[in-house]
Amino acid sequence: MKSQICDILNIEFPLVAFSHCRDVVAAVSKAGGMGVLGAVGLTPEKLEIELNWIDENVGGKPYGVDVLVPNSYVGKGENLTTDDLRAMIPQEHREFRADILDRHDIDSSDLRGDTESQKAEQGSNQVLGAGLDGAKEVLEVAFSHPIGLVANALGVPPKWMLDMGKENNVPVAALVGAKQHAVKQAEAGVDIIVVSGTEGGGHCGSVSTMVLVPEVRRALNPYGNVPILAAGGICTGEQMAGIMAMGADGVWCASVFLPTIEAETSDNIKEKLVAASSSHTVRSKSRTGKHSRQLTSPWVEAWEDKNAPEPLPMPLQTMVSEPALKKVADQAAIGHEGAKQLETYWVGQGIGLVNETISAGQTVQKFKEEFIESYERINNFFNE
């Protein structure tokens, strides 16, 4: 396709797929798009293993890596230890998370006591840890592989990241959820701006994709033809065609790949995703301390209740939620009914348009077919 995204990333079809699953990354790249591996929570050693596997299975096609370097979080620049952060967590939050599990017949005794919960909370900090303090080391591993893109979420990439991209001739992308943030990214010299509407899964703002993309395109006009990838609730080729008509050069998708055969999601979550409608997602601070969209469940609903404690700022809320949610996922995997009800996952509203489990490669092909059908439909409006 004639898109500057295809030219910049050396791909055939301007669809970029974010996934925590290396199998999805390789499959999307081989299908003509670009898979991007989410490296949040991966140690440099683990990332090396993942990227070696992708190198061996991607057939020489380009792929990317996504890291998380937030502009703001508790303890930034203060050299706080995990124990320092744990000391900031009120016992009320530990009791609340444990109570939720107890109500669903899951043993939560190790989540209440300060001593017993120490190891779990220390481990959960690593979900963000690689993105907070170790991102440079993680990126050094990434740049030692033939990656074709590096992306950052939650703010303007630090100058050292942009410099590493230039030194390695790898474009740097950044996610934004507001017009003013896109302008800051352009001024900083980011190569590709991922414009993510509130419909998207994971961390998101409050403006819809349909409004945000043309708004950002107009705001970026003074900065030249800055490449835009549209994100947020895009799960079909029809949506892709529509949003590209509004100013995007391609799309960044994630949720549509969560129910795929290769995806890292559990069977329970896959079933929930395929059955979900757009109203089965909620934007909440309950998981990370920043607004993120996820499948609604009794876990999320409990934190949204008026009597619930206020979610803590990042990364403290992650240290509260992740140990409990890992226990939930482990129990759900062996068939525990209460855990299966509680289990949730980050996902966008577009999941209501996904009603089957197919492979990641088939998903890309479906996008292509739907895109062509939509293009032809638009053309028919001009035919005599």
C-alpha positions in Angstrom: 0.0 0.0 0.0 1.1 3.6 -0.6 1.5 4.7 3.0 4.5 6.4 4.6 4.1 3.9 7.4 4.8 1.1 5.0 7.8 3.0 3.7 9.2 3.8 7.1 8.7 0.3 8.6 9.3 -1.7 5.3 6.0 -3.5 5.5 3.3 -4.3 3.0 0.2 -3.4 5.0 0.1 -0.5 7.5 -1.1 -2.6 10.5 1.0 -2.7 13.6 0.1 -5.3 16.2 1.1 -4.8 19.8 1.3 -8.1 21.7 3.0 -9.7 24.8 3.1 -12.9 22.8 6.1 -13.6 20.6 4.0 -16.0 18.4 1.6 -13.2 17.6 4.4 -10.8 16.8 6.0 -13.2 14.3 2.7 -14.2 12.7 1.6 -10.6 12.1 5.0 -9.6 10.6 5.0 -12.7 8.3 1.4 -11.7 7.2 2.6 -8.3 5.9 2.1 -6.1 9.0 4.4 -5.5 11.9 4.3 -7.3 15.2 5.6 -5.3 18.2 6.5 -7.2 21.4 5.5 -5.6 24.7 8.6 -5.8 26.8 7.1 -4.4 30.0 8.1 -6.6 32.9 10.8 -8.5 30.9 14.3 -8.6 32.3 17.1 -8.0 29.7 17.8 -11.8 29.9 14.2 -12.7 29.3 13.9 -10.2 26.4 17.0 -11.7 24.8 15.3 -15.1 24.8 12.1 -13.7 23.3 13.9 -11.8 20.6 16.1 -14.7 19.7 13.0 -16.8 19.2 11.4 -14.1 17.0 14.6 -13.7 14.9 14.4 -17.5 14.2 10.7 -17.5 13.4 9.8 -14.2 11.7 11.3 -15.2 8.3 13.4 -12.0 8.0 10.4 -9.7 8.3 10.6 -6.5 10.4 9.2 -6.4 14.0 9.4 -4.0 16.9 9.7 -3.7 20.7 7.5 -1.6 23.1 8.8 -0.4 26.4 7.2 1.6 29.2 8.9 4.8 30.5 6.2 6.9 32.2 6.8 10.6 32.6 5.4 10.5 36.2 5.2 7.9 38.9 5.9 7.7 42.6 9.6 7.8 43.4 10.8 8.9 40.0 14.3 10.2 40.4 14.4 9.4 44.1 16.2 6.0 44.0 13.5 4.4 46.1 13.8 0.7 46.8 10.9 -1.7 46.4 10.7 -1.8 50.2 10.5 2.0 50.3 7.5 1.7 47.9 5.9 -1.1 49.9 6.0 1.1 53.0 3.8 3.6 51.2 1.0 1.1 50.7 -1.8 1.5 53.3 -2.8 -1.8 55.0 -6.4 -0.9 54.0 -5.5 -1.7 50.4 -4.0 -5.0 51.3 -7.1 -5.9 53.3 -9.5 -4.8 50.5 -7.8 -6.9 47.8 -7.8 -9.9 50.1 -11.5 -9.4 50.9 -12.4 -9.5 47.2 -10.7 -12.9 46.9 -12.3 -14.3 50.1 -15.7 -13.5 48.7 -15.0 -15.7 45.8 -13.6 -18.6 47.9 -9.9 -18.0 47.1 -7.4 -18.2 50.0 -6.0 -14.7 50.5 -4.0 -15.2 53.7 -0.7 -14.4 52.0 -2.0 -11.1 50.7 -2.9 -9.6 54.1 0.1 -9.7 56.2 3.0 -7.3 55.6 5.6 -10.1 55.9 3.7 -12.7 53.8 2.9 -10.3 51.0 6.4 -8.9 50.8 7.7 -11.3 48.1 4.5 -11.0 46.0 4.6 -7.2 46.1 8.3 -7.1 45.3 7.8 -9.3 42.3 4.8 -7.3 41.1 6.9 -4.1 41.0 8.8 -5.8 38.2 5.7 -5.6 36.0 6.7 -1.9 35.7 10.3 -2.2 37.0 11.9 -2.9 33.7 10.1 0.1 32.3 10.9 2.5 35.2 14.6 2.0 35.9 15.9 -0.6 33.6 14.5 0.6 30.2 17.9 1.6 28.9 19.4 -1.9 29.5 16.3 -3.5 28.0 16.7 -1.3 24.9 20.3 -2.1 24.6 19.2 -5.8 24.2 16.5 -4.8 21.7 18.9 -2.8 19.6 21.3 -5.8 19.4 18.6 -7.5 17.3 17.3 -6.4 13.9 14.3 -4.6 15.2 12.5 -2.2 12.9 10.7 0.0 15.5 10.9 0.9 19.2 7.8 2.4 20.9 7.2 4.0 24.3 4.0 4.5 26.2 3.0 7.0 28.8 4.8 10.1 27.8 7.5 11.7 25.6 10.4 9.3 25.2 13.5 10.4 27.1 16.2 12.0 24.9 18.5 9.1 25.4 15.9 6.8 23.8 15.5 9.1 20.8 19.2 9.2 20.5 19.5 5.4 20.6 16.9 5.2 17.9 18.9 7.5 15.6 22.2 5.8 16.4 20.7 2.5 15.4 18.6 3.8 12.5 15.4 2.6 14.1 12.3 4.8 14.1 10.9 5.7 17.6 7.1 5.7 18.1 5.2 7.1 21.1 1.6 6.8 22.2 -0.6 9.8 23.0 -4.1 10.3 24.1 -4.5 14.1 23.7 -3.8 16.7 21.0 -1.3 18.7 23.2 0.7 15.5 23.9 1.0 14.8 20.2 2.4 18.3 19.6 5.0 17.7 22.4 6.0 14.4 20.8 6.5 16.1 17.4 8.6 18.9 19.0 10.7 16.2 20.7 11.5 14.6 17.3 9.5 11.3 17.7 9.3 9.5 14.3 5.8 8.0 14.5 2.9 9.1 16.8 0.4 6.5 17.9 -2.8 8.3 18.5 -4.9 6.3 20.9 -8.5 7.0 21.7 -10.4 6.1 24.9 -11.8 3.0 23.2 -8.4 1.3 23.4 -7.4 -1.3 25.9 -4.7 -0.6 28.5 -3.8 2.9 29.4 -6.0 5.4 27.6 -7.2 9.0 27.8 -10.8 10.2 27.6 -11.2 11.4 23.9 -12.6 9.0 21.3 -10.5 7.8 18.4 -12.9 9.2 15.9 -12.4 12.7 17.3 -8.8 12.4 18.4 -7.2 11.3 15.1 -8.4 14.2 12.9 -7.8 16.6 15.8 -4.2 15.5 16.0 -3.7 15.5 12.3 -4.7 19.1 12.1 -2.6 20.0 15.1 0.5 18.4 13.5 0.2 20.2 10.1 2.7 22.9 11.1 5.2 20.2 11.8 5.1 18.6 8.4 3.6 15.2 7.4 4.3 13.5 10.7 3.3 9.8 10.4 0.3 8.8 12.5 -0.9 5.3 13.6 -4.4 5.3 14.9 -5.2 3.2 17.9 -8.2 2.6 20.2 -11.0 0.2 19.5 -9.9 -0.7 16.0 -10.6 -4.3 15.4 -11.8 -4.4 11.7 -10.6 -3.5 8.3 -13.7 -1.2 7.9 -12.6 0.8 10.9 -9.0 0.9 9.5 -10.2 2.3 6.2 -12.4 4.9 8.0 -9.7 6.2 10.3 -7.2 6.4 7.5 -9.6 8.5 5.6 -9.6 10.9 8.6 -5.8 11.4 8.6 -4.1 8.3 9.9 -1.3 6.6 7.9 -2.0 3.2 9.4 -3.3 1.5 12.6 -1.9 0.2 15.8 -4.0 -2.7 17.1 -3.9 -5.0 20.2 -7.3 -6.1 21.4 -8.2 -7.9 18.2 -5.2 -10.2 18.7 -6.0 -11.2 22.3 -8.5 -14.0 21.3 -6.3 -15.4 18.6 -5.1 -19.0 18.8 -1.5 -17.9 19.5 -2.2 -15.2 22.1 -1.0 -15.5 25.7 -4.5 -15.1 27.1 -6.0 -18.0 29.0 -8.8 -20.1 27.7 -11.1 -18.4 30.2 -10.2 -14.9 29.0 -10.5 -15.9 25.4 -14.0 -17.1 26.1 -14.9 -13.9 27.8 -13.4 -11.8 25.0 -15.3 -13.6 22.2 -18.5 -13.3 24.2 -18.0 -9.7 25.2 -19.8 -6.6 23.8 -18.3 -3.1 23.8 -20.1 -2.4 27.1 -18.2 -5.2 28.8 -15.1 -3.0 29.3 -14.4 -0.3 31.8 -11.9 2.5 32.2 -10.4 2.3 35.7 -7.4 3.2 37.8 -7.8 0.0 39.8 -5.0 -1.9 38.2 -2.1 0.5 37.7 -3.1 3.8 39.3 -3.5 5.3 35.8 -6.7 5.0 33.8 -6.7 1.8 31.8 -9.5 -0.1 30.0 -10.1 -3.7 30.9 -12.7 -6.4 30.9 -15.3 -5.7 33.6 -15.4 -8.3 36.4 -16.2 -8.5 40.1 -12.6 -7.5 40.8 -12.9 -4.2 38.8 -16.4 -3.5 40.0 -15.3 -3.8 43.6 -12.6 -1.2 43.2 -15.1 1.1 41.5 -17.6 0.9 44.4 -18.1 4.1 46.3 -16.8 2.4 49.5 -13.6 1.1 48.0 -10.3 2.8 48.9 -9.0 5.2 46.3 -6.5 3.6 43.9 -2.9 4.5 44.6 -0.6 6.2 42.1 1.7 4.2 39.8 3.5 1.9 40.7 1.9 1.4 44.1 -1.5 0.3 42.8 0.3 -2.2 40.6 2.0 -3.7 43.7 -1.5 -4.0 45.3 -3.3 -5.5 42.3 -0.9 -7.7 40.5 -0.2 -10.3 43.3 -4.0 -10.8 43.8 -4.7 -11.0 40.0 -1.9 -13.5 39.6 -3.4 -15.7 42.2 -6.8 -15.3 40.5 -5.3 -16.3 37.1 -3.5 -19.3 38.6 -6.7 -20.5 40.2 -8.8 -19.8 37.1 -6.4 -21.9 35.1 -7.2 -25.0 37.2 -11.0 -24.4 36.9 -11.8 -22.5 40.1 -15.2 -20.9 39.4 -14.8 -17.9 41.7 -11.4 -17.1 40.1 -12.9 -17.5 36.6 -15.5 -14.9 37.4 -12.8 -12.5 38.8 -10.3 -12.9 36.1 -9.9 -9.8 33.9 -7.6 -8.5 31.1 -6.8 -5.2 29.4 -8.9 -4.9 26.3 -10.6 -2.1 24.2 -14.2 -1.6 23.3 -13.6 -2.9 19.8 -13.6 -6.4 21.3 -17.4 -6.3 20.7 -16.7 -6.7 17.0 -14.6 -9.9 17.5 -16.7 -13.0 17.8 -14.3 -15.9 16.9 -10.9 -17.3 17.7 -8.7 -17.5 14.6 -5.0 -17.3 14.1 -3.1 -14.0 14.1 -2.2 -14.4 10.4 -5.9 -15.0 9.5 -6.7 -11.8 11.5 -4.4 -9.7 9.4 -5.8 -11.3 6.2 -9.3 -10.5 7.4 -8.3 -6.9 7.9 -7.0 -6.7 4.3 -10.2 -8.1 2.9 -12.4 -5.8 4.9 -10.3 -2.8 4.1 -10.6 -3.5 0.3 -14.4 -4.0 0.7 -14.7 -0.7 2.5 -12.5 1.1 -0.1 -14.6 -0.3 -2.9 -17.8 0.8 -1.1 -16.5 4.4 -0.8 -15.5 4.3 -4.5 -19.1 3.3 -5.4 -20.4 6.6 -4.1 -18.6 8.3 -6.9 -19.5 5.9 -9.7 -22.1 7.0 -12.2 
